C-alpha cells in the first residue's frame, strides 16, 4: 500500500530533482516476450513483460531508462542450470515496476538439496537483484534456488505488496537427507539505504529480512513464516547500520522473531538507532529476541568490535510468544560493546524460559 507515510519518506529522502528528472529513454512502448527482446525494449520508457522462459545459465538483465514504467502481463520462468547467477537483475532511476501479481519462477526444486550455499550443487544467488529506485510492487517470487532478493538501490525505493513463496522448500526431498530441501532462502538481503519494504508475505527457510549494512530502512506490515525471523546482520567489519524501523510485522513459526547478529571477529562496525514497534510473533522455536555478538556461533564467546547502541522497543507494544523449550530474550554482548540505555518498555515476551543477558546492564523497563 503506497500510503502517506511512504510518500513522505520518499519526498524527504530523494535528492533534489530526482523524481522529476527528464526522460532518458524514447517515448515508446517496448515489449519483452523473449530473452532476445530485452535490449530493444529497454530503449523505451514504457515496457511490457509477457510470459516467457529465460534460457538456462543467462541473467535476465533489464537496464531501464530513467522514469520507466514497467508492467508484467505474464509469468517469467528461468531455465535450469547449476551456475552462480543471478537469475534476474534490474536497474534504473525513478522506475515504477508493477508485477500485477505475476510470478518470477526460480524452479527451486531443481537445485534444492538441503545445503543451500553451504555445499551440494551450485545455486544461482541471489535470484532477484534489484538496483532500481522508485517503486517495485505486486511481484511474486516462487521457489528461489537460494536467496530471493538482494536489494542495492542508490536512491529511495519502496517495495510493496510482494510475495516470496518458498514454502515448498519446507519439505525434504531425495537430496536433502531428511532435512527441509530449501536452505539459505533469505527473503530480502539488504546492503543499502533509503528503503521501505511493506505489506508483503515471506515464506522461506532463512532470514525473512537481513540488513547487512545501511541506513534509513523501514520494514513494516509484513508477514514472515517458516524461517529465521527478522534480522540485522550478520554484521562484518567496517560497516554501519543505523536508522532502522521494524514495525507492525507478523512473525509466525520462526527460529526467533527479532535478531541482531554480529561476527565475533568483526571490527570497526556499529549497529545503532534501531526501533521495534507493534510487532507480533507466535510459535518462536528458539528465541523471542536474540542479540548475539558471537556469530557464527550462537551464544558463544562474543567479540567486542561492533558497537551496538540505541536498540529500543517503544510505541505500540511488541508481543512475542515462544515455544516451551525456547528462550524469551538472550543478549550476548562483548565487553564494552553494548552501550547506552535501551528502552524496552513496549516489549512483552511469554512462554519458554528466561535467557541470559551478558556484559550489559542498560536495558530499562523490561523483565523476563
For each residue, the residues with C-beta under 8 A, 3 or more apart:
1: 6 160 161 198 199 221
2: 6 7 135 137 158 160
3: 6 7
4: 7 8
5: 8 9
6: 1 2 3 9 10 158 160 196 198
7: 2 3 4 10 11
8: 4 5 11 12
9: 5 6 12 13 156 158 196 218
10: 6 7 13 14 19 156 158
11: 7 8 14 19
12: 8 9
13: 9 10 156 194 216
14: 10 11 18 19 155 156
15: 18 155
16:
17: 20 21
18: 14 15 21 93 94 133 155 156
19: 10 11 14 94
20: 17
21: 17 18 24 66 67 93 94
22: 66
23: 27 45 65 66 67
24: 21 65 66 67
25: 42 43 44 45 64 65 66 67 68
26: 43 44 45 65
27: 23 44 45
28: 43 44 45 46
29: 44 46 47 48
30: 37 40 41 42 43 44 46 47 48
31: 37 41 47 48 50
32: 37 38 41 47 48 49 50 52 62
33: 37 50 51 52
34: 37 52
35: 38 52 54 55 58 60
36: 39
37: 30 31 32 33 34 40 41
38: 32 35 41 42 60 61 62
39: 36 42 43
40: 30 37 43
41: 30 31 32 37 38 44 47 48
42: 25 30 38 39 47 62 63 64 65 68
43: 25 26 28 30 39 40 65
44: 25 26 27 28 29 30 41 47 65 68
45: 23 25 26 27 28 65 67 68 69
46: 28 29 30 68 69 70
47: 29 30 31 32 41 42 44 62 64 68 69 70 71
48: 29 30 31 32 41 70 71 73
49: 32 70 71 72 73 74 76 102
50: 31 32 33 73 74
51: 33 73 74 75 76
52: 32 33 34 35 74 76 77
53: 76 77 78 79
54: 35 58 60 76 77 78 79 87 88
55: 35 58 79
56: 78 79 80 81
57: 79 81 83
58: 35 54 55 79
59: 85 86 87 88 89
60: 35 38 54 76 78 87 88 89
61: 38 88 89 90
62: 32 38 42 47 70 88 89 90 91 92
63: 42 90 91 92
64: 25 42 47 68 70 90 91 92 95 132
65: 23 24 25 26 42 43 44 45 68 92
66: 21 22 23 24 25 92 93 94
67: 21 23 24 25 45 93 94 95
68: 25 42 44 45 46 47 64 65 92 95 96
69: 45 46 47 95 96
70: 46 47 48 49 62 64 95 96 97 98
71: 47 48 49 98 100
72: 49 75 76 98 99 100 102 139
73: 48 49 50 51 100 102
74: 49 50 51 52 102
75: 51 72 102 103 104 105
76: 49 51 52 53 54 60 72 88 102 103 104 105
77: 52 53 54 104 105 107
78: 53 54 56 60 87 88 104 105 106 107 124
79: 53 54 55 56 57 58 107
80: 56 107 110 111
81: 56 57
82: 111 121 122 123
83: 57 122 124
84: 122 124 125
85: 59 123 124 125 126 127 145
86: 59 89 124 125 126 127 128 129 150
87: 54 59 60 78 104 106 124 127 128 145
88: 54 59 60 61 62 76 78 104 127 128 129
89: 59 60 61 62 86 129 131
90: 61 62 63 64 95 97 129 130 131 132
91: 62 63 64 131 132
92: 62 63 64 65 66 68 95 132 133 134
93: 18 21 66 67 132 133 134 154 155
94: 18 19 21 66 67 133 134 155
95: 64 67 68 69 70 90 92 132 133 134 135 136
96: 68 69 70 134 135
97: 70 90 132 134 135 136 137 139
98: 70 71 72 135 137 138
99: 72 102 137 138 139 140
100: 71 72 73 138
101: 138 140
102: 49 72 73 74 75 76 99 139 140
103: 75 76 140 141 142
104: 75 76 77 78 87 88 127 128 139 140 141 142
105: 75 76 77 78 142 143
106: 78 87 124 127 141 142 143 144 145
107: 77 78 79 80 110 111 143 145
108: 111 112 142 143 144 145 166 168 169 182 185
109: 112 143 168 173 181
110: 80 107 145
111: 80 82 107 108 121 123 124 145 146
112: 108 109 145 169 173 175 176 181 182 183
113: 120 121 173 175 176 181 183
114: 120 172 173 175 176 177 179 180 181 183
115: 118 119 120 176 183
116: 120 123 146 182 183 184 185 206
117: 123 125 146 147 183 184
118: 115 183 184
119: 115
120: 113 114 115 116 123 175
121: 82 111 113
122: 82 83 84
123: 82 85 111 116 117 120 145 146
124: 78 83 84 85 86 87 106 111 127 145 146
125: 84 85 86 117 145 146 147 184
126: 85 86 129 144 146 147 148 149 150 189
127: 85 86 87 88 104 106 124 141 144 145 146 147 148 149
128: 86 87 88 104 141 144 148 149 150
129: 86 88 89 90 126 149 150 152
130: 90 136 149 150 151 152 153 157 159
131: 89 90 91 152 153 154
132: 64 90 91 92 93 95 97 136 153 157
133: 18 92 93 94 95 153 154 155 156 157
134: 92 93 94 95 96 97 156 157 158
135: 2 95 96 97 98 157 158 160
136: 95 97 130 132 139 157 158 159 160 162
137: 2 97 98 99 158 159 160 161 162
138: 98 99 100 101 160 161 162
139: 72 97 99 102 104 136 162 163
140: 99 101 102 103 104 162 163 165
141: 103 104 106 127 128 144 148 149 162 163 164 165
142: 103 104 105 106 108 165 166
143: 105 106 107 108 109 165 166 168 169
144: 106 108 126 127 128 141 147 148 164 166 185
145: 85 87 106 107 108 110 111 112 123 124 125 127
146: 111 116 117 123 124 125 126 127 183 184 185
147: 117 125 126 127 144 150 184 185 186 189 206
148: 126 127 128 141 144 164 166 185 186 187 188 204
149: 126 127 128 129 130 141 159 164 186 187 188 189
150: 86 126 128 129 130 147 189 191
151: 130 157 159 188 189 190 191 192 195
152: 129 130 131 191 192
153: 130 131 132 133 156 157 192 194 195
154: 93 131 133
155: 14 15 18 93 94 133 194
156: 9 10 13 14 18 133 134 153 194 195
157: 130 132 133 134 135 136 151 153 192 194 195 196
158: 2 6 9 10 134 135 136 137 195 196 198
159: 130 136 137 149 151 162 188 195 196 197 198 200
160: 1 2 6 135 136 137 138 196 197 198 199 200
161: 1 137 138 198 199 200
162: 136 137 138 139 140 141 159 197 200 201
163: 139 140 141 200 201 202
164: 141 144 148 149 187 200 201 202 203 204
165: 140 141 142 143 168 201 203
166: 108 142 143 144 148 169 182 185 203 204 205 226
167: 170 203 204 225 226
168: 108 109 143 165 171 181 182
169: 108 112 143 166 180 181 182 183 185 204 205
170: 167 180 182 205 226
171: 168 180 181
172: 114 176 177 178 179 180 181
173: 109 112 113 114 176 181
174:
175: 112 113 114 120 181
176: 112 113 114 115 172 173 179 180 181
177: 114 172
178: 172
179: 114 172 176 183
180: 114 169 170 171 172 176 183 205
181: 109 112 113 114 168 169 171 172 173 175 176
182: 108 112 116 166 168 169 170 185 204 205
183: 112 113 114 115 116 117 118 146 169 179 180 205 206
184: 116 117 118 125 146 147 205 206
185: 108 116 144 146 147 148 166 169 182 204 205 206 227
186: 147 148 149 189 204 206 207 208 210 227
187: 148 149 164 202 204 206 207 208 209 224 227
188: 148 149 151 159 197 202 208 209 210
189: 126 147 149 150 151 186 207 210 212
190: 151 195 209 210 211 212 213 214 217
191: 150 151 152 211 212 213 214 239
192: 151 152 153 157 195 213 214 217
193: 214 215 216 217
194: 13 153 155 156 157 215 216 217
195: 151 153 156 157 158 159 190 192 214 216 217 218
196: 6 9 157 158 159 160 217 218 220
197: 159 160 162 188 200 209 217 218 219 220 222
198: 1 6 158 159 160 161 218 219 220 221 222
199: 1 160 161 220 221 222
200: 159 160 161 162 163 164 197 222 223
201: 162 163 164 165 222 223
202: 163 164 187 188 208 209 222 223 224 225 227
203: 164 165 166 167 225 226 227
204: 148 164 166 167 169 182 185 186 187 208 226 227
205: 166 169 170 180 182 183 184 185 226 227
206: 116 147 183 184 185 186 187 210 227 228
207: 186 187 189 210 227 228 229 230 231
208: 186 187 188 202 204 222 224 227 228 229 230 231 251 254
209: 187 188 190 197 202 219 222 224 230 231
210: 186 188 189 190 206 207 231 232 233 234
211: 190 191 214 217 231 232 233 241 244
212: 189 190 191 233 234 235 236 239 241
213: 190 191 192 235 239 240 241
214: 190 191 192 193 195 211 217 241
215: 193 194 240 241 242 243 244
216: 13 193 194 195 243
217: 190 192 193 194 195 196 197 211 214 243 244 245
218: 9 195 196 197 198 244 245 247
219: 197 198 209 222 230 244 245 246 247 249
220: 196 197 198 199 245 246 247 248 249
221: 1 198 199 247 248 249
222: 197 198 199 200 201 202 208 209 219 249 250
223: 200 201 202 249 250 251 252
224: 187 202 208 209 227 229 230 249 250 251 252 254
225: 167 202 203 251 252 253 254
226: 166 167 170 203 204 205 252 253 254
227: 185 186 187 202 203 204 205 206 207 208 224 254 255
228: 206 207 208 231 254 255 256 259
229: 207 208 224 251 254 255 256 257 258 259 281 284
230: 207 208 209 219 224 246 249 251 257 258 259 279
231: 207 208 209 210 211 228 234 258 259 260 261
232: 210 211 235 241 244 259 260 261 271 274
233: 210 211 212 241 259 260 261 262 263 271 295
234: 210 212 231 261 262 263 295 296
235: 212 213 232 239 241 260 261 262 263 266 269 271 306
236: 212 239 263 266 269
237: 263 265 266 267 268 269 305
238: 267 268 269
239: 191 212 213 235 236 269
240: 213 215 269 270 272
241: 211 212 213 214 215 232 233 235 244 270 271 272 274
242: 215 270 271 272 273
243: 215 216 217 273
244: 211 215 217 218 219 232 241 273 274 275
245: 217 218 219 220 275 277
246: 219 220 230 249 258 274 275 276 277 279
247: 218 219 220 221 275 276 277 278 279 315 316
248: 220 221 277 278 279 316
249: 219 220 221 222 223 224 230 246 279 280
250: 222 223 224 279 280 281
251: 208 223 224 225 229 230 254 257 258 279 280 281 282 284 320
252: 223 224 225 226 281 282 283
253: 225 226 282 283 284 285
254: 208 224 225 226 227 228 229 251 257 281 283 284 285
255: 227 228 229 284 285 286 287
256: 228 229 259 284 285 286 287 288 289 290
257: 229 230 251 254 279 281 284 287 288 289 320
258: 229 230 231 246 251 276 279 281 288 289 290 318 320
259: 228 229 230 231 232 233 256 287 289 290 291 292
260: 231 232 233 235 271 274 290 291 292 308 311
261: 231 232 233 234 235 290 291 292 293 295
262: 233 234 235 266 269 271 292 293 295 303 306 308
263: 233 234 235 236 237 266 295 296 303 306
264: 293 294 295 296 297 300 301 302 303
265: 237 303 305
266: 235 236 237 262 263 269 303 305 306
267: 237 238 305 306
268: 237 238 305
269: 235 236 237 238 239 240 262 266 305 306 307
270: 240 241 242 306 307 308 309
271: 232 233 235 241 242 260 262 274 306 307 308 309 311
272: 240 241 242 307 308 309 310
273: 242 243 244 309 310
274: 232 241 244 246 260 271 310 311 312
275: 244 245 246 247 312 314 315
276: 246 247 258 279 312 313 314 318 346 347
277: 245 246 247 248 313 314 315 316 318 346
278: 247 248 315 316 317 318
279: 230 246 247 248 249 250 251 257 258 276 318 319 320
280: 249 250 251 318 319 320
281: 229 250 251 252 254 257 258 284 288 318 319 320 321
282: 251 252 253 321
283: 252 253 254 321 323
284: 229 251 253 254 255 256 257 281 287 288 320 321 322 323 326 352
285: 253 254 255 256 322 323 326
286: 255 256 290 326 327
287: 255 256 257 259 284 290 322 326 327 328 329 330 355
288: 256 257 258 281 284 320 321 322 326 327 328 329 349 352
289: 256 257 258 259 320 328 329 330 331 347 349
290: 256 258 259 260 261 286 287 298 329 330
291: 259 260 261 308 311 330 331 332 333 338
292: 259 260 261 262 295 298 299 302 330 331 332
293: 261 262 264 302 303 304 306 308 332 333 334 337 338
294: 264 297 298 299 300 301 302 303 332
295: 233 234 261 262 263 264 292 298
296: 234 263 264
297: 264 294 300 301
298: 290 292 294 295
299: 292 294 330 332 356
300: 264 294 297 332
301: 264 294 297
302: 264 292 293 294 332 333 334 337 358 359
303: 262 263 264 265 266 293 294 306 334 337
304: 293 333 334 335 336 337
305: 237 265 266 267 268 269 334 337
306: 235 262 263 266 267 269 270 271 293 303 334 337
307: 269 270 271 272 337 338 339
308: 260 262 270 271 272 291 293 311 333 337 338 339
309: 270 271 272 273 338 339 340
310: 272 273 274 340 342
311: 260 271 274 291 308 342
312: 274 275 276 342 343 344
313: 276 277 318 343 344 345 346 347 366
314: 275 276 277 343 345 346
315: 247 275 277 278 346
316: 247 248 277 278 346
317: 278 346 347 348
318: 258 276 277 278 279 280 281 313 346 347 348
319: 279 280 281 348 350
320: 251 257 258 279 280 281 284 288 289 328 347 348 349 350
321: 281 282 283 284 288 349 350 351
322: 284 285 287 288 326 327 328 349 350 351 352
323: 283 284 285 326 351 352
324: 351 352
325: 352
326: 284 285 286 287 288 322 323 351 352 353
327: 286 287 288 322 330 352 353 354 355
328: 287 288 289 320 322 349 350 351 352 353 354 355 368
329: 287 288 289 290 349 354 355 357 366 368
330: 287 289 290 291 292 299 327 355 356 357
331: 289 291 292 338 355 356 357 358 360 363
332: 291 292 293 294 299 300 302 356 358 359
333: 291 293 302 304 308 337 338 358 359 360
334: 293 302 303 304 305 306 337 338 359
335: 304 359
336: 304 339 359
337: 293 302 303 304 305 306 307 308 333 334 359
338: 291 293 307 308 309 331 333 334 359 360 362
339: 307 308 309 336 362
340: 309 310 362
341: 362 364
342: 310 311 312 362 363 364
343: 312 313 314 346 364 365
344: 312 313 347 363 364 365 366
345: 313 314 364 365 366
346: 276 277 313 314 315 316 317 318 343
347: 276 289 313 317 318 320 344 366
348: 317 318 319 320
349: 288 289 320 321 322 328 329 352 368
350: 319 320 321 322 328
351: 321 322 323 324 326 328
352: 284 288 322 323 324 325 326 327 328 349
353: 326 327 328
354: 327 328 329 368
355: 287 327 328 329 330 331 368
356: 299 330 331 332
357: 329 330 331 360 361 363
358: 302 331 332 333
359: 302 332 333 334 335 336 337 338
360: 331 333 338 357 363
361: 357
362: 338 339 340 341 342
363: 331 342 344 357 360 366
364: 341 342 343 344 345
365: 343 344 345
366: 313 329 344 345 347 363
367:
368: 328 329 349 354 355
